[in-house]
Amino acid sequence: MLRTRIKICDKCRGTNVETLVPRIKEILPDAEIQIGCQNFCGIGQTKAFLILNHKPIIAENEDELIEKLKESCK
């Protein structure tokens, strides 16, 4: 089975790494989380986002992002 990979940006205003990473780990404790610029700067200034196995997930805020992540993992 392939390992789940999540990429998040620590530079964009729409994403708070300090609160997002623990929430991701609750849902996907074995996921590989990579933190760094993802070249989504335009979106990342106003929206929360992450990249799940090469697929971007974009939301208005972190709570909505977590809900979308849960749906994607079903």
The 8 nearest C-alpha neighbors of each residue, nearest first, counted from 0:
[[1, 2, 3, 29, 30, 4, 52, 31],
 [2, 0, 3, 4, 52, 30, 31, 29],
 [1, 3, 4, 30, 0, 31, 29, 52],
 [2, 4, 30, 31, 52, 1, 5, 51],
 [5, 3, 31, 52, 30, 51, 32, 2],
 [4, 6, 51, 32, 50, 31, 33, 52],
 [5, 7, 33, 50, 32, 49, 34, 4],
 [8, 6, 49, 34, 35, 33, 50, 9],
 [7, 9, 35, 36, 10, 34, 37, 11],
 [8, 10, 35, 16, 11, 34, 7, 36],
 [11, 9, 8, 36, 12, 35, 14, 43],
 [12, 10, 43, 44, 13, 14, 9, 8],
 [13, 11, 44, 14, 43, 10, 45, 15],
 [12, 14, 47, 46, 45, 43, 44, 11],
 [15, 13, 47, 12, 11, 16, 48, 8],
 [14, 16, 17, 18, 19, 13, 9, 12],
 [15, 17, 19, 18, 20, 9, 14, 8],
 [18, 16, 15, 19, 20, 21, 14, 9],
 [17, 19, 16, 15, 20, 21, 22, 61],
 [18, 20, 16, 22, 21, 17, 15, 23],
 [19, 21, 23, 22, 16, 18, 17, 24],
 [22, 20, 24, 23, 19, 18, 25, 17],
 [21, 23, 25, 19, 24, 20, 26, 18],
 [22, 24, 20, 26, 25, 21, 27, 19],
 [23, 25, 28, 27, 21, 26, 22, 20],
 [26, 24, 22, 23, 27, 28, 21, 20],
 [25, 27, 23, 24, 28, 22, 69, 68],
 [28, 26, 24, 30, 29, 25, 23, 3],
 [27, 29, 24, 30, 25, 26, 23, 31],
 [30, 28, 27, 31, 24, 3, 2, 26],
 [31, 29, 3, 27, 4, 28, 32, 2],
 [30, 32, 4, 5, 3, 33, 29, 2],
 [33, 31, 5, 6, 4, 30, 34, 7],
 [32, 34, 6, 5, 7, 31, 35, 4],
 [33, 35, 7, 8, 6, 9, 32, 36],
 [34, 36, 8, 9, 37, 7, 33, 10],
 [35, 37, 8, 38, 10, 9, 34, 7],
 [36, 38, 39, 8, 35, 7, 6, 40],
 [39, 37, 40, 36, 41, 8, 43, 35],
 [40, 38, 37, 42, 41, 43, 36, 11],
 [41, 39, 43, 38, 42, 44, 11, 37],
 [42, 40, 43, 39, 44, 45, 38, 11],
 [41, 43, 44, 40, 39, 46, 45, 48],
 [44, 42, 40, 11, 13, 46, 45, 41],
 [43, 45, 12, 13, 11, 42, 41, 46],
 [44, 46, 13, 43, 42, 12, 47, 41],
 [47, 45, 13, 59, 43, 42, 58, 44],
 [48, 46, 13, 14, 60, 58, 61, 57],
 [49, 47, 57, 56, 58, 46, 43, 64],
 [50, 48, 7, 56, 6, 55, 51, 5],
 [49, 51, 55, 6, 54, 5, 53, 56],
 [50, 52, 5, 54, 53, 4, 55, 49],
 [51, 53, 4, 54, 5, 3, 50, 6],
 [52, 54, 51, 50, 55, 4, 5, 6],
 [55, 53, 51, 50, 52, 56, 49, 5],
 [56, 54, 50, 49, 51, 57, 53, 48],
 [55, 57, 49, 48, 50, 54, 58, 51],
 [58, 56, 48, 47, 55, 64, 46, 49],
 [59, 57, 64, 47, 60, 63, 46, 48],
 [58, 60, 46, 47, 63, 57, 61, 64],
 [61, 59, 47, 58, 63, 62, 46, 64],
 [60, 62, 64, 63, 47, 65, 19, 58],
 [63, 61, 65, 64, 60, 66, 58, 59],
 [62, 64, 66, 65, 61, 60, 58, 67],
 [65, 63, 61, 58, 67, 62, 66, 68],
 [64, 66, 68, 62, 67, 63, 61, 69],
 [67, 65, 63, 69, 68, 64, 70, 62],
 [68, 66, 70, 64, 69, 65, 71, 63],
 [67, 69, 65, 71, 66, 70, 64, 72],
 [68, 70, 66, 72, 67, 71, 65, 73],
 [71, 69, 67, 68, 72, 73, 66, 65],
 [72, 70, 68, 69, 73, 67, 51, 66],
 [71, 73, 69, 70, 68, 27, 67, 26],
 [72, 70, 71, 69, 68, 67, 26, 66]]
